[in-house]
């Protein structure tokens, strides 16, 4: 297994294949996964990188909305097609389509803005939570389990994630509530490029966002026959923050119905700055008793 952070940076280092007036083409490698399916956060981050490559310098992402159309195959690279939909005085809009074998696996529209002054307010970060240093890591919990998924979750992810109150890897301890918090941080130092940090934040935002649904129904990840797939992912980038410093990701699920569940999230820097908001709907299929 290669170094997870090096592997992430390799996946986000897209190759420029073709540039035209209305469309730009890029290719990117896929990260290995034990299930053989492309991690959704990877293709989100790569799609954002592709769109960022077509912008004038200084115009940064403020929102993205993506639909996962098909599962990606982790054994093959991905092609990204970017349409330059609009470039205005302050905003730009891009559509990125991710393809494998000629078929779209993700479709995303993203909007970018020049830095501007304006009104300022934000919700407060919860302050009555344990600090990340006081919580076990995935390695602490899963490091002794000889299973390919456990090995990847313990040692193969580029982000350290520490759950409040506890993870739902093997069991759901405590009350079955539809909310949780996760401290997250890259496992090493990243380059200073702000666009890379924004893309890595999109990557990490996909890891645990549907877990409040599992927690609410007492379902750990190891539940036999459990099948989960992301349907769409929306993200709003409010303020810049480094992903190689601790961030608090608060998450809640307001509803689950019809085999689908919705989760909402907020990502704060450790000192309480609201960096981003996230929304994702996914399918969750549980075997009948």
Secondary structure by P-SEA (a helix, b strand, c coil): cccaaaaaaaaaccccccccccbbbbbbbbbbcccccccaaaaaaaaaaaaaaaccccccccbbbbbbcbbbbccbbbbbbbbcccccccbbbbbbbbbccccccbbbbbbbbccccccbbbbbcccccccccccccccccccccccaaaaaaaccccbbbbcccccccccccccccccbbbbbbccccccccaaaaaaaaaaacccccaaaaaaaaccccccccbbbbbcbbbbbbcbbbbcccbbbbbbbbccccccbbbbbbbbbcccccccbbbbbbbbbbbccc
